[in-house]
């Protein structure tokens, strides 16, 4: 078996040197790494400083500013490193020795989803998603440090450095500290972060999932076999190392294909163009690691001078051929034109980009990829790939941290923007640090959490709006969140209380929920009376006034009643009233200037519409809605709730106005019942707030913030939120499939997100497209709807859950696949067979 150690072919004179498994010898504080390079004639290893690049969405950036933000760290790092160079006469050859050598290593290794142990639902999530694969992605950025063996240190410093060299096996570490301070501050200014030791260890053994680097390798001409343990390696030995085609399936064995980026055929492409994201293309085609090396050249001085010098050479050649009566070659003209374009970029106002000279890009693909031409053809970016034939292990060696190896023959000089806008810093993350698991991002399968307390912690608007058409997966999403929230402890260490209001006739089921029907609640005197349930009298008076004005028992005299109604309620509460009806009765007895029949008209409605009795209490000893820990599910039952959908509320019939007021007060009452408990209220007819005046939504948000409650509202209609300018009251959005383009655009506008026509097309796309060979419709992977494959007998199989665009508190908008565990999905299902099964199970347990 081929030895795994990279020093196997070092000269015999260094046989006494330890056989380091990689080129990393020692990890020092501050991200300083000492490389193992005993082949050097001076036996002085290289010393590097590695930092971690912060990752953020670039492909899924909500706008161009998001793209710039994702690229900013690397762009600044290259600019700052270029400034450290000492160019001489603005000539590349004379200045190259002062250029900073860099190494950027992106690692993207799939692994099982493991929520942090600090997460409240960690154990449950691991059981619920035992086979979920996520991408473990990290980007390390290293700069080689220079040694100061005496300059500006005096004779004593020089002697100490030499003495340390002899005493520390050739590593005068103090000689690098001055440069480490300079480079460290430079990288700090750029926004790079100190990598932890575990992150460095992962970078040193990424081909073994970061566990340990000392793994056996067997290189073949076009790929490289990696063995996680000696048993796997022994199995390959027994099968014969020469021809892997005859190997049996060997547990613990994997293959890598090392390739070089042989060409980057960009022709002055704007950084906003998606074709610039070539690193993302590589990841999409199975790249496990991307290694970028080179030296950083000042673009404003040396590169501009080099471009001008080359342009003059080409112009002189063209002129000489013209003087000789010969036509200039087309390639000369093309090159001259390209140089003119480049010079215009580097001569423009502002700071031109740094240049990366001797730029090397190597890629490690998962598995055996014999046809790199096909891999290149699959990429949107104009990138050419070649296998590192007969150089598989040297290529891996070059990719290692602190490596002295250089195996790539395809070196280039490129603007730094080719790297900073390549997507090397891209990772589609979205959501809060903890909370309920909404699902996993489409790109990278990163967990997307939703916290019931994150908005209050950042002083953001507490409301979350879910927009989705019928069949978009909206109800499943809400049930999933409610179930998880109820399992989480709140900040008081108690269970998070949840109220789920379902005004639809179709009942819902959530495991562990306590269900209440409006059939029972409506007959209770003032159970949703705002004066009774409000924790603050002023809030109760305001809500009571609002609900009576919504019901409007006075007809055309409504406007005339606003001031006296408020006065009557205020007086009644000041005299000890505990419910709205009692307050009005007290005011009618004690205030002589009330409009005639104002109070009588209210009680006439209560007597005529039974539903109104739950809103206006008359019994001082009555009780309001109470909510225990866990999930309280308020269902419509058999109570017909006739809402004025599509009609202005002031022109709707009385029964519809009462129904509208009832649902609003149920939401308000639920908030008050959850006061101070970090509770969550779910409501599936958000339009009753969004179609109203801003006052209702402002009141909802204000109470939610003061009571420490998170309202989650769902709707099919986003146009109301836009037309009434209510978007400032909502901080987070979940946009599911919406078939109507008008509503889809409104949903994007409400979220303050211009996703463009391609995102609009996704939101409105149907779940199927065309047909398969057996005549069944094929899944449309561009749709946000849940996708199914139709098998024999017409049986449908779920192949992907619904997808939503999640806009979080940081303004990120990322597509997330809503991933509900299958066992839980059956509990949520309203399918008749699933309902019958649940009822049978409930009977058997009782």
C-alpha positions in Angstrom: 0.0 0.0 0.0 1.2 3.5 -0.8 2.3 5.3 2.4 0.0 8.1 3.6 2.9 10.4 4.7 3.7 13.3 2.4 7.4 13.0 3.3 7.8 9.5 2.0 10.2 10.5 -0.8 12.2 13.0 1.2 16.0 12.7 1.1 17.5 10.0 3.2 19.4 12.6 5.1 16.2 13.7 6.8 15.1 10.2 7.8 15.4 11.1 11.4 12.6 13.8 11.0 9.2 12.7 12.3 6.8 11.6 9.5 4.1 14.2 9.8 0.8 13.0 8.3 0.2 16.4 6.8 2.1 19.6 6.3 0.8 21.0 9.6 3.2 20.5 12.4 2.1 22.8 15.3 -1.0 24.9 16.2 -0.2 28.1 18.2 -2.6 30.6 19.8 -4.1 33.2 17.5 -4.3 31.0 14.5 -0.6 30.8 13.9 0.4 27.5 12.3 3.8 26.0 11.9 4.2 23.9 8.8 6.2 20.7 8.4 8.8 21.1 5.7 11.9 19.1 6.5 12.8 18.9 2.8 13.9 22.6 3.0 17.7 23.0 2.9 17.4 25.3 5.9 15.1 23.0 7.8 13.1 26.1 8.8 9.4 25.3 8.2 6.9 27.9 7.0 4.8 29.8 9.5 1.3 30.9 8.6 -1.6 32.7 10.1 -5.0 31.2 9.3 -8.3 32.9 10.0 -11.9 31.9 9.4 -13.9 33.7 6.7 -17.4 34.5 7.8 -19.9 32.8 5.4 -23.2 34.4 4.3 -25.7 34.0 1.4 -24.4 35.1 -1.9 -26.4 33.0 -4.4 -29.4 33.6 -2.1 -28.6 37.2 -1.3 -31.8 39.2 -1.2 -30.3 41.9 -3.4 -27.1 43.2 -4.9 -26.1 44.8 -1.6 -26.2 41.3 -0.1 -23.8 40.1 -2.7 -21.4 42.9 -2.0 -21.7 42.2 1.7 -20.9 38.5 1.3 -17.8 39.4 -0.8 -16.7 42.3 1.4 -14.4 40.4 3.8 -12.2 38.8 1.2 -12.2 41.9 -1.0 -11.0 43.9 2.0 -8.5 41.3 3.0 -6.9 41.3 -0.5 -6.9 45.1 -0.6 -5.2 45.3 2.8 -2.6 42.6 2.0 -1.8 44.4 -1.3 -1.0 47.5 0.7 1.6 45.6 2.7 3.7 45.0 -0.4 6.7 47.2 -1.2 6.7 47.6 -5.0 10.0 48.7 -6.6 9.7 50.8 -9.7 6.2 49.5 -10.2 7.7 46.4 -11.9 6.3 42.9 -11.1 9.6 41.1 -11.4 11.3 43.6 -9.1 8.5 43.7 -6.5 7.3 40.1 -6.4 9.4 39.2 -3.4 7.4 41.6 -1.2 4.0 40.2 -2.2 2.0 38.3 0.4 1.4 34.7 -0.2 -2.1 33.5 0.6 -4.0 30.3 0.9 -7.8 30.1 0.8 -9.3 26.7 1.6 -13.0 26.0 1.4 -14.2 22.7 2.8 -17.7 21.4 2.3 -18.2 17.9 3.7 -21.6 16.3 4.2 -22.4 15.0 7.7 -25.4 14.0 9.8 -27.5 16.8 11.4 -26.4 17.3 15.0 -28.1 20.2 16.8 -26.0 21.7 19.5 -26.3 20.3 22.9 -27.3 23.8 24.2 -30.5 23.6 22.1 -33.6 22.9 24.1 -34.9 20.4 21.6 -31.5 18.8 20.8 -32.4 15.2 21.8 -35.9 15.4 20.2 -34.5 16.8 16.9 -31.8 14.0 16.7 -34.6 11.4 17.0 -36.9 13.3 14.6 -34.3 13.7 11.9 -31.9 10.8 12.4 -30.8 10.6 8.7 -30.8 14.3 7.8 -27.6 15.2 5.9 -26.3 18.8 6.2 -23.2 20.5 4.7 -20.4 21.2 7.2 -18.7 24.2 5.5 -15.8 26.3 6.6 -13.5 28.6 4.8 -10.0 29.2 6.1 -7.8 32.1 4.8 -4.1 31.9 5.5 -1.2 34.3 5.0 2.4 33.2 5.1 4.4 35.1 7.7 7.9 36.5 7.2 10.7 36.1 9.7 12.5 39.0 11.2 16.0 37.7 12.0 17.5 40.9 13.2 16.3 44.0 11.3 15.4 46.7 13.8 15.9 44.3 16.6 19.5 45.2 17.5 22.4 42.8 18.1 20.8 41.2 21.2 17.6 40.5 19.3 19.5 38.9 16.4 21.6 36.7 18.7 18.4 35.6 20.6 16.7 34.7 17.3 19.6 32.6 16.2 19.8 30.9 19.6 16.1 30.1 19.5 16.6 28.6 16.0 19.1 26.2 17.4 17.0 25.4 20.5 13.7 24.9 18.8 14.6 22.6 15.9 14.8 25.3 13.3 11.7 27.4 14.3 12.7 30.8 15.6 9.0 31.6 16.5 9.8 35.0 18.0 11.2 36.1 14.6 7.7 35.8 13.2 5.8 37.6 16.0 6.3 41.1 14.6 4.9 40.1 11.2 2.1 38.1 13.0 1.0 41.3 14.7 1.0 43.2 11.4 -0.9 40.5 9.5 -3.3 39.8 12.4 -4.3 43.5 12.6 -4.7 43.5 8.8 -7.0 40.5 8.8 -8.9 41.9 11.8 -9.7 45.1 9.9 -11.0 43.0 7.0 -13.4 41.1 9.3 -11.7 37.7 9.3 -12.2 35.8 12.5 -9.8 33.8 14.6 -10.4 30.1 13.9 -10.8 27.7 16.8 -8.5 24.7 17.2 -11.3 22.4 16.2 -11.8 24.3 13.0 -8.1 24.1 12.2 -8.1 20.4 13.0 -11.0 20.0 10.6 -9.1 21.8 7.9 -6.1 19.5 8.5 -8.2 16.3 8.1 -11.2 17.3 6.0 -10.9 14.1 3.8 -11.6 12.1 7.0 -14.4 14.4 8.3 -12.0 16.2 10.5 -11.4 13.2 12.8 -7.7 12.6 12.2 -5.3 13.2 9.3 -3.2 10.1 9.5 -5.2 8.1 7.0 -3.9 5.7 4.3 -4.1 6.8 0.7 -3.9 4.9 -2.6 -3.3 7.2 -5.5 -4.3 6.1 -9.0 -3.8 8.0 -12.2 -7.0 10.0 -12.2 -8.3 9.7 -8.6 -7.2 9.0 -5.0 -8.6 6.5 -2.5 -8.9 7.4 1.1 -9.3 4.8 3.9 -10.7 5.8 7.3 -8.9 2.9 9.1 -6.3 0.3 8.5 -8.9 -2.5 8.2 -10.4 -0.7 5.1 -6.9 -0.4 3.7 -6.1 -4.0 4.3 -9.3 -5.0 2.4 -8.0 -3.0 -0.6 -4.6 -4.7 -0.3 -6.2 -8.1 -0.4 -8.3 -7.1 -3.5 -5.2 -5.7 -5.3 -4.2 -2.1 -5.2 -3.5 -1.7 -8.9 -7.1 -2.0 -10.3 -9.8 -0.6 -8.0 -12.5 -1.7 -10.5 -12.2 -5.2 -9.0 -12.6 -4.1 -5.4 -15.6 -5.2 -3.4 -17.6 -2.7 -1.5 -15.2 -1.6 1.3 -16.7 0.2 4.3 -14.6 3.1 5.3 -13.2 3.7 1.8 -13.9 6.8 -0.3 -12.5 8.3 -3.4 -11.5 11.8 -4.4 -10.8 13.2 -7.8 -8.3 16.1 -7.7 -8.8 18.6 -10.6 -7.3 21.9 -11.6 -9.3 24.9 -12.7 -7.5 25.2 -16.0 -9.4 28.3 -17.4 -11.6 31.1 -16.2 -13.0 32.5 -19.4 -14.4 35.8 -18.1 -14.7 38.8 -20.5 -15.3 41.8 -18.3 -18.3 40.3 -16.5 -20.0 42.4 -13.9 -19.7 41.0 -10.4 -23.5 41.0 -10.1 -23.6 38.4 -12.9 -24.4 34.9 -11.5 -21.7 33.5 -13.8 -19.1 34.9 -11.4 -20.1 32.3 -8.8 -17.8 29.6 -10.1 -17.0 28.3 -6.6 -20.7 27.7 -6.0 -20.9 25.8 -9.3 -18.1 23.6 -8.2 -19.9 22.8 -4.9 -23.1 22.0 -6.8 -21.1 19.5 -8.9 -19.8 17.6 -5.9 -16.7 19.6 -4.7 -15.6 18.7 -1.2 -12.8 21.2 -1.0 -11.4 24.1 -3.1 -7.9 25.4 -2.6 -6.8 28.8 -3.9 -3.2 30.0 -3.7 -1.3 32.9 -5.0 0.4 36.2 -4.2 -1.3 39.5 -3.7 -0.1 42.4 -6.0 -1.1 46.0 -5.6 -3.5 46.7 -8.5 -3.2 50.5 -8.4 0.5 50.5 -8.9 2.1 47.4 -10.3 -0.8 45.7 -12.2 -1.8 48.9 -13.9 1.8 49.5 -15.0 2.1 45.9 -16.2 -1.1 46.2 -18.2 0.1 49.4 -19.8 3.5 47.9 -20.6 1.9 44.8 -22.2 -0.5 47.0 -24.2 2.3 49.1 -25.5 4.2 45.9 -26.6 1.1 44.7 -28.5 0.6 48.1 -30.1 4.2 48.2 -31.2 4.0 44.8 -32.8 0.8 45.7 -34.6 2.3 49.0 -35.8 5.5 47.2 -37.0 3.4 44.7 -39.0 1.4 47.5 -40.5 4.6 49.4 -41.5 5.8 46.2 -43.2 2.6 46.0 -45.2 1.2 43.1 -43.2 -2.1 42.7 -41.5 -2.1 42.3 -37.7 -3.0 38.9 -36.4 -6.6 38.7 -35.1 -5.3 37.3 -31.8 -3.1 40.4 -31.4 -6.0 42.7 -32.0 -8.2 40.7 -29.5 -5.5 40.7 -26.9 -4.9 44.5 -27.4 -8.6 45.1 -27.0 -8.7 43.1 -23.8 -5.7 44.9 -22.4 -7.4 48.2 -23.1 -10.5 47.1 -21.3 -8.4 45.9 -18.3 -6.5 49.2 -18.2 -9.7 51.1 -18.1 -10.8 49.1 -15.0 -7.5 49.6 -13.2 -7.3 53.3 -14.2 -10.8 54.1 -13.1 -11.5 56.4 -10.2 -11.5 54.7 -6.8 -9.3 51.8 -5.7 -8.8 49.1 -8.4 -8.9 45.5 -7.2 -5.7 43.8 -6.1 -4.3 41.2 -8.4 -3.6 37.6 -7.5 -0.4 36.5 -9.3 0.6 32.8 -9.8 -3.0 32.0 -8.9 -3.6 28.3 -8.4 -7.1 26.7 -8.0 -7.4 23.1 -7.2 -10.6 21.1 -6.5 -11.2 17.9 -4.7 -14.4 16.2 -6.0 -16.3 13.5 -4.2 -16.0 10.2 -5.9 -14.4 9.2 -9.2 -15.0 11.8 -12.0 -13.4 10.5 -15.2 -15.1 13.0 -17.5 -14.2 16.6 -16.4 -15.5 17.9 -19.7 -19.0 16.9 -18.6 -18.5 18.5 -15.2 -17.4 21.7 -16.9 -20.4 21.6 -19.2 -22.7 21.2 -16.2 -21.5 24.5 -14.8 -23.1 27.9 -15.4 -19.8 29.7 -14.9 -17.3 29.7 -17.8 -14.8 27.4 -15.9 -12.6 24.7 -17.5 -11.5 21.7 -15.4 -8.8 19.1 -15.9 -8.0 16.1 -13.9 -4.6 16.3 -12.2 -3.5 13.1 -14.0 -0.7 11.2 -12.2 -0.5 14.0 -9.7 -3.4 13.2 -7.4 -1.5 13.0 -4.2 0.7 16.1 -5.0 -2.5 18.0 -5.7 -3.9 16.9 -2.3 -0.6 18.0 -0.7 -0.8 21.4 -2.2 -4.3 21.8 -0.7 -3.0 21.1 2.8 -2.6 23.9 5.4 0.9 25.4 5.4 1.9 23.2 2.4 5.1 23.9 0.6 4.0 21.6 -2.3 3.0 23.2 -5.6 1.6 20.7 -8.1 -0.7 22.8 -10.3 0.7 23.7 -13.7 -2.2 26.0 -14.5 -1.1 29.3 -12.9 -2.8 32.6 -13.8 -2.9 36.3 -12.9 -6.5 37.3 -12.0 -8.2 40.2 -10.3 -9.0 39.6 -6.7 -12.7 40.0 -7.5 -12.5 36.6 -9.3 -12.1 35.0 -5.8 -14.1 37.4 -3.6 -17.2 37.2 -5.9 -16.8 33.5 -6.7 -19.0 32.3 -3.9 -16.1 31.0 -1.9 -17.7 32.8 1.1 -21.3 31.7 0.2 -23.5 29.7 2.7 -27.2 30.0 2.6 -28.0 30.5 6.3 -31.2 32.0 7.6 -33.2 32.3 10.8 -32.5 32.6 14.5 -29.8 31.0 16.7 -32.3 28.6 18.2 -36.0 27.8 18.4 -38.3 25.5 16.4 -36.7 23.9 13.4 -38.6 25.2 10.4 -36.6 23.1 7.9 -33.4 23.0 6.0 -32.1 25.5 3.4 -32.2 24.3 -0.2 -28.5 25.1 -0.6 -26.3 23.5 1.9 -29.1 22.0 4.0 -28.5 24.3 6.9 -31.0 24.2 9.8 -33.4 27.2 9.8 -34.7 28.0 13.3 -37.5 30.3 14.4 -37.4 31.6 17.9 -40.4 33.0 19.8 -38.3 35.5 21.7 -35.7 36.6 19.1 -37.7 39.7 17.9 -38.2 41.0 21.5 -34.5 40.5 22.1 -33.6 42.8 19.2 -36.4 45.3 19.7 -37.9 44.3 16.4 -41.6 44.1 15.5 -42.9 40.9 17.0 -45.3 39.8 14.3 -44.5 37.1 11.7 -46.6 36.8 8.6 -47.0 33.5 6.6 -48.3 33.9 3.1 -49.4 30.9 1.1 -52.2 29.6 -1.1 -54.4 26.7 -0.4 -52.3 23.5 -0.7 -49.0 25.3 -0.2 -48.3 23.5 3.1 -49.2 26.5 5.2 -51.2 24.6 7.8 -48.6 21.9 8.1 -45.9 24.6 8.7 -48.0 26.2 11.5 -48.8 22.9 13.2 -45.1 21.9 13.1 -44.0 25.2 14.7 -46.7 25.0 17.3 -45.8 21.5 18.3 -42.1 22.3 18.7 -42.7 25.6 20.6 -44.8 23.8 23.2 -41.9 21.4 23.8 -39.5 24.3 24.5 -39.0 25.9 27.9 -39.5 29.6 28.1 -37.2 32.1 29.9 -38.9 31.3 33.2 -38.0 27.6 32.8 -41.7 26.7 32.2 -43.2 25.1 29.1 -43.9 27.7 26.3 -47.7 28.2 26.1 -49.2 28.2 22.7 -52.6 29.2 21.5 -53.6 28.0 18.0 -56.8 29.6 16.6 -58.4 27.7 13.8 -61.5 29.6 12.6 -62.1 27.1 9.7 -64.7 24.4 9.8 -62.1 21.7 9.1 -60.7 20.7 12.5 -57.0 20.4 13.1 -55.1 18.0 15.3 -51.8 18.7 17.1 -50.4 16.0 19.4 -50.7 17.0 23.0 -53.0 19.9 22.4 -56.0 20.7 24.6 -58.9 21.5 22.2 -61.7 23.9 22.8 -64.7 24.5 20.6 -66.3 27.9 20.0 -69.5 26.0 20.5 -68.7 25.9 24.2 -67.0 29.3 24.5 -69.5 31.4 22.8 -72.1 30.8 25.5 -69.8 32.0 28.2 -70.6 35.6 29.3 -67.8 37.9 28.2 -65.1 35.2 27.9 -63.5 37.4 25.2 -64.4 40.7 26.8 -61.4 43.0 26.4 -61.9 44.9 29.7 -62.1 41.5 31.5 -59.0 39.9 29.9 -56.7 43.0 29.6 -53.9 43.3 32.1 -53.9 47.1 31.8 -57.2 49.0 32.1 -56.2 51.5 29.3 -55.7 48.6 26.9 -59.0 47.1 27.8 -60.8 50.3 27.2 -59.2 50.9 23.8 -59.9 47.3 22.7 -63.5 47.5 23.9 -64.1 50.7 22.0 -62.5 49.2 18.9 -64.7 46.1 19.0 -67.9 48.0 19.5 -67.1 50.4 16.7 -66.4 47.3 14.5 -69.8 45.8 15.4 -71.4 49.3 15.0 -74.9 48.9 16.4 -75.6 52.6 15.6 -75.5 52.5 11.8 -74.8 55.9 10.3 -74.3 57.5 13.7 -71.1 55.5 14.3 -68.8 58.5 14.0 -70.9 60.5 16.5 -70.5 57.7 19.0 -66.7 57.4 19.1 -66.0 60.1 21.8 -69.0 59.4 24.1 -68.4 55.6 23.9 -64.8 56.1 25.0 -65.9 58.4 27.8 -68.5 55.9 29.0 -66.1 53.0 29.0 -63.5 55.0 30.9 -66.0 56.2 33.5 -67.3 52.7 34.0 -63.9 51.2 34.5 -62.9 54.0 36.9 -66.0 53.1 39.0 -64.8 49.4 39.2 -66.4 47.8 36.2 -64.7 44.5 35.2 -66.4 43.9 31.9 -67.7 46.0 29.0 -71.4 45.6 29.6 -71.0 46.5 33.3 -69.0 49.6 32.4 -71.8 50.8 29.9 -74.5 50.2 32.5 -72.7 52.2 35.1 -72.1 55.1 32.6 -75.7 55.1 31.5 -76.8 55.5 35.2 -74.2 58.1 36.1 -73.5 60.2 33.0 -76.3 62.4 31.9 -74.8 63.6 28.6 -74.6 60.3 26.7 -76.3 60.1 23.4 -79.8 58.6 23.6 -79.9 54.8 23.0 -76.1 54.5 22.7 -76.0 51.8 25.4 -79.4 50.4 24.5 -78.3 49.7 20.9 -75.3 47.7 22.2 -77.4 45.5 24.4 -79.9 45.0 21.5 -77.1 43.5 19.4 -76.0 41.2 22.3 -79.6 39.9 22.7 -80.0 39.5 18.9 -76.6 37.9 18.1 -75.6 35.1 20.5 -72.0 35.3 19.4 -71.8 38.9 20.7 -72.4 37.7 24.3 -68.9 36.3 24.4 -67.5 39.8 23.6 -69.5 42.0 25.9 -69.8 40.7 29.4 -72.5 41.8 31.9 -71.7 39.6 34.8 -69.0 41.2 37.0 -68.1 37.7 38.4 -67.5 36.2 34.9 -64.1 34.8 33.8 -61.9 35.4 30.8 -60.0 33.0 28.7 -57.3 31.1 30.5 -54.4 29.2 28.9 -52.3 26.6 30.6 -48.9 25.4 29.4 -48.7 23.4 26.3 -51.0 23.9 23.2 -54.5 25.3 23.5 -56.3 24.7 20.2 -59.4 26.9 19.7 -61.5 25.4 16.9 -64.6 26.7 15.2 -66.5 23.5 15.8 -70.0 23.7 14.4 -70.3 27.5 15.0 -70.7 29.1 11.6 -68.3 32.0 11.3 -69.4 34.2 8.5 -66.7 36.6 7.7 -66.9 39.7 5.3 -64.1 38.4 3.0 -63.9 40.6 0.0 -66.2 43.2 1.5 -65.4 46.4 3.4 -66.1 45.7 7.1 -68.1 48.9 7.5 -70.6 47.9 4.8 -70.8 44.2 5.9 -74.0 42.8 7.5 -74.2 42.9 11.3 -73.5 39.1 11.8 -70.3 39.4 9.7 -69.2 42.4 11.7 -69.7 40.5 15.0 -67.8 37.5 13.6 -64.9 39.8 12.6 -64.9 41.4 16.0 -65.0 38.0 17.7 -61.9 36.6 15.9 -59.9 39.8 16.7 -60.8 39.6 20.4 -59.9 35.9 20.5 -56.4 36.8 19.3 -56.2 39.7 21.8 -57.6 37.5 24.6 -55.1 34.8 23.8 -52.2 37.3 23.9 -53.3 38.6 27.3 -53.7 35.0 28.6 -50.0 34.4 27.7 -48.7 37.7 29.2 -45.2 37.5 30.5 -44.8 33.8 29.5 -43.0 34.1 26.1 -46.1 32.5 24.5 -47.0 32.2 20.9 -50.4 32.8 19.2 -51.2 31.3 15.8 -54.0 32.6 13.7 -54.9 31.3 10.2 -56.9 34.2 8.9 -54.5 37.1 9.1 -56.5 39.2 6.7 -58.9 40.2 9.5 -56.0 42.4 10.7 -54.2 43.2 7.5 -57.3 44.3 5.7 -58.2 46.7 8.4 -56.7 50.0 9.3 -53.1 50.2 10.6 -54.6 50.9 14.1 -55.7 47.2 14.5 -52.3 45.8 13.6 -50.5 48.5 15.5 -52.5 47.6 18.6 -51.8 43.9 18.0 -48.0 44.5 17.7 -47.9 46.9 20.6 -49.7 44.5 23.0 -47.5 41.6 21.7 -44.3 43.5 22.6 -45.5 44.6 26.0 -46.9 41.2 26.9 -43.9 39.3 25.6 -46.0 37.3 23.1 -45.2 36.4 19.5 -48.2 36.4 17.1 -47.8 34.3 13.9 -50.5 35.1 11.3 -51.2 33.2 8.1 -53.0 34.4 5.0 -53.6 33.8 1.3 -53.9 37.6 0.7 -50.8 39.8 0.9 -52.3 42.7 -1.1 -54.0 43.9 2.0 -50.8 44.3 4.0 -49.3 46.3 1.1 -52.4 48.5 0.3 -52.8 49.5 4.0 -49.1 50.1 4.5 -48.8 47.6 7.4 -45.4 46.1 6.6 -43.6 48.1 9.3 -45.5 46.1 11.9 -44.1 42.8 10.7 -40.4 41.8 11.1 -40.4 38.2 9.7 -42.0 36.6 6.7 -42.5 33.1 5.4 -43.6 33.1 1.7 -45.0 29.8 0.4 -46.5 29.0 -3.0 -48.9 31.6 -4.2 -50.6 30.9 -7.5 -51.8 34.4 -8.2 -49.0 36.6 -9.6 -50.6 39.7 -8.1 -50.6 38.2 -4.6 -47.1 36.8 -5.1 -45.7 40.2 -6.0 -47.6 41.7 -3.0 -46.0 39.1 -0.7 -42.6 40.0 -1.9 -43.4 43.8 -1.6 -44.7 43.3 1.9 -41.5 41.6 2.9 -39.5 44.5 1.3 -37.8 42.1 -1.0 -37.3 42.5 -4.7 -36.6 38.9 -5.7 -37.0 39.5 -9.4 -38.9 37.6 -12.0 -37.1 34.3 -11.3 -38.2 34.2 -7.7 -41.7 35.3 -8.7 -41.8 32.4 -11.2 -40.9 30.0 -8.3 -43.6 31.3 -6.1 -46.3 31.0 -8.7 -45.1 27.7 -10.3 -47.3 24.6 -10.2 -46.2 21.4 -8.6 -46.0 19.4 -11.8 -44.6 19.9 -15.3 -44.9 17.8 -18.5 -45.2 14.1 -18.1 -43.0 11.1 -17.5 -42.7 8.1 -19.8 -45.7 6.4 -18.1 -47.9 9.4 -18.7 -47.9 10.7 -15.1 -47.0 14.4 -14.5 -43.4 15.0 -13.5 -42.4 16.9 -10.4 -41.6 20.6 -11.0 -38.4 21.1 -9.0 -38.7 24.9 -9.6 -42.0 25.0 -7.7 -42.4 25.8 -4.0 -45.2 23.3 -3.6 -44.6 19.8 -2.1 -43.6 17.4 -4.9 -44.7 13.8 -5.4 -43.9 11.0 -7.8 -46.8 8.9 -9.0 -46.0 5.2 -8.8 -47.8 2.0 -9.8 -51.5 2.1 -9.2 -51.5 5.9 -8.9 -49.9 5.8 -5.5 -48.1 9.1 -4.7 -44.8 9.3 -3.0 -43.5 12.5 -1.4 -40.1 13.4 -2.9 -39.7 16.9 -1.5 -41.6 18.9 1.1 -43.0 22.4 0.6 -40.5 25.2 0.3 -40.8 28.7 1.6 -38.8 31.9 1.3 -37.8 32.8 4.9 -37.1 36.4 5.6 -35.5 36.7 9.0 -34.7 39.5 11.4 -31.4 40.2 9.6 -33.1 40.7 6.3 -31.8 37.5 4.7 -34.2 35.8 2.3 -33.4 32.1 1.7 -35.5 29.2 0.4 -36.1 26.6 3.1 -37.6 23.1 2.6 -40.2 22.6 5.3 -39.1 19.2 6.7 -41.8 17.6 9.0 -40.8 14.2 10.4 -43.0 11.6 8.7 -44.4 10.3 12.0 -45.4 13.8 13.0 -46.8 14.6 9.6 -49.3 11.7 10.0 -50.4 13.2 13.3 -51.1 16.5 11.5 -52.8 15.0 8.5 -56.5 15.7 7.8 -56.6 12.8 5.4 -59.8 10.7 6.3 -57.7 7.5 6.7 -55.2 9.2 9.0 -58.1 10.7 11.1 -59.7 7.2 11.4 -56.3 5.7 12.4 -55.9 8.4 15.1 -59.3 7.9 16.5 -58.8 4.1 16.7 -55.5 4.7 18.5 -57.1 7.1 21.0 -59.9 4.5 21.7 -57.3 1.8 22.3 -55.4 3.9 24.7 -58.5 4.8 26.7 
